[in-house]
């Protein structure tokens, strides 16, 4: 016992000398441990859960169109590793996207995007874009009617963009079907991109520090390692809920796709766009999405005042609230109304 | 203070105008999409497959299903479809029996001798190959071959036309996972409470 006590610091010192782990004990403000300021960390852990469960799923999923839907179906009847991994992957994806969105709302509310953190806001918008792309490709991969119609929308948008989205054209590769290419995008290209941008994101957080609560620049500090330990507690709760949901509400796999019909509604992140599409058609889907992302990226330029307190930013906060309420309203509208056929023109062109 | 507020309001008014302009642009270009309407396929097999898929997704889409069944019955290319079953399916649909309609539509897609050419698939199939598996086509409605019991292939196809909803069945693995989840939730909440 005594020997262990003596040896442990020595072992720790040896490890620390080689890996520099004690550098992680830098100071962060105490409010970093609150839930709103931990949302980014929670989404990061969700992403790691997605990577691990995704690796397991690659052992069971068949990315060729002829077998994709059936390969997902074979995961589901009995509760085993495949169904567990798919359930965890599905629910972690929901948690990931929700926490990313809440994280961005928190950044906006606390004006954490302001000087000198503008570049990190733009990195965050990029991360949101890649996250949405990951969610989208994941939806297509299950290759049911919902996924198939999502891909048809993707093709329609590609058609609108002409040569810009040549990657989606059948002529791009005769040997590899689009589903296979989307699978590679989902498991290699987009994860690589997201981790690259995350490195930049984390570097900028380290460089500028965790943003203060508006109007409260001082305050107690704690070690970053203590923040990581606190984050682990949130993650335990999160992981517990994911496991419970995985068993009690396993994800559904829809029927194998049939061409030429539009009958499904998209998953919840795309419901506001679906409402827009019902209203103005596929071009509206494209332009509104592009406009939304450009506007989001431009937020630091549009709100350049140095003020961070809510009372000094009433116009900005009111406009932010209008945007969020509009998105929620559009999603609810899409949820309760019947979808319309949007791709008929595209199918006519193909025919 | 008032100047700051005015400046901030001005900036965000500008933002609101840009958003409005973007939405206006989207609306202006929307007419392009809405001006074109989709055409129904001409072969009965595609029409019946679409009708079955529509019913599987949303049993309320009876008008769209009826439109396709009517078109299938009038189609000049009835290969791969038992039209008598389609007729029965249309009657079942008219009487509101959705389950019977779905079963009859699954039965209407008939297996026939190999080597007979299938109705042409839409050109997009080359991009999106792997939609609902299609049996070999071409049969004469009412022939012995057309009314034989469903084969394993047909059964598999019917299964693929349904959503697969898994449920909690209380197996040891499921119960252990739920228990592990509960332990994690409780442990996390207790530690968070202590860590305040």
Interface residues (C-beta under 8 A of the other chain):
Chain A: X33 X64 X65 X66 X67 X68 X69 X70 X73 X76 X77 X79 X80 X83 X84 X143 X144 X145 X148 X151 X152 X155 X170 X177 X178 X179 X229 X230 X233 X234 X235 X236 X237 X238 X239 X240 X241 X242 X243 X244 X246 X247 X248 X250 X252 X253 X254 X255 X256 X257 X258 X259 X260 X261 X263 X264 X276 X279 X280 X281 X282 X283 X284 X286 X287 X288 X291 X295 X302 X303 X304 X305 X307 X312 X313 X314 X315 X316 X318 X319 X323 X341 X342 X343 X344 X345 X347 X348 X349 X350 X351
Chain B: X1 X4 X5 X7 X8 X9 X11 X12 X13 X14 X15 X16 X18 X19 X22 X23 X25 X26 X27 X29 X30 X31 X32 X33 X34 X35 X36 X37 X38 X39 X40 X41 X46 X49 X50 X52 X53 X54 X56 X57 X58 X61 X64 X121 X122 X123 X124 X125 X126 X127 X128 X129 X130 X131 X132 X133 X160 X161 X162 X163 X164 X165 X166 X167 X168 X169 X171 X173 X174 X177 X178 X180 X181 X182 X183 X184 X185 X186 X187 X188 X189 X191 X192 X195
